[in-house]
Amino acid sequence: MSEAPAPTSIPVPQARNPLHGITLETIVTELEAHYGWPGLAQRINIRCFASDPSVSSSLKFLRKTPWAREKVESLYLYMLRKKEQKSRPAAKATRKYGYE
């Protein structure tokens, strides 16, 4: 009797996870481009953003420190939401009775 092949794990699509497929390096780079190092240090008080900041030193720290990574990911999601809100056209105001 032959054994059945071992089940392979099929990647589950994560449609509702906006961070799926985005590397930590991309997140840090985009945050730095948007806020700058002083702005990041002001929003998230960690030394790798305030003292001699660089992407590589930030990545080393964030990969070892889950609470800091969560804060960075949260700020990134906030930044994306704000960008999306700005890019949407303003909703057309309708009058009280629904006609113009």
CORQUI-V9752 format. One record per pair of residues at least 24 apart in sequence whose C-alpha atoms are under 10 Angstrom apart, sorted by the first residue. I is the first residue (numbers start at 1). GAP is how many residues later the second one is. Records with the same first field share a line. If there is no record, write none. Layout:
I->GAP / GAP
This chain:
18->59 / 62
19->54 / 55 / 57 / 58
24->31 / 34 / 35 / 38 / 39 / 45 / 48 / 49
25->30 / 31 / 33 / 34
26->29
27->32 / 45 / 46 / 48 / 49 / 50
28->26 / 27 / 28 / 30 / 31 / 34 / 41 / 44 / 45 / 48
29->25 / 26
30->46 / 49
31->41 / 42 / 44 / 45 / 48 / 49
34->42 / 45
35->44
40->32 / 35
43->28 / 29 / 32
44->24 / 27 / 28 / 31
45->26
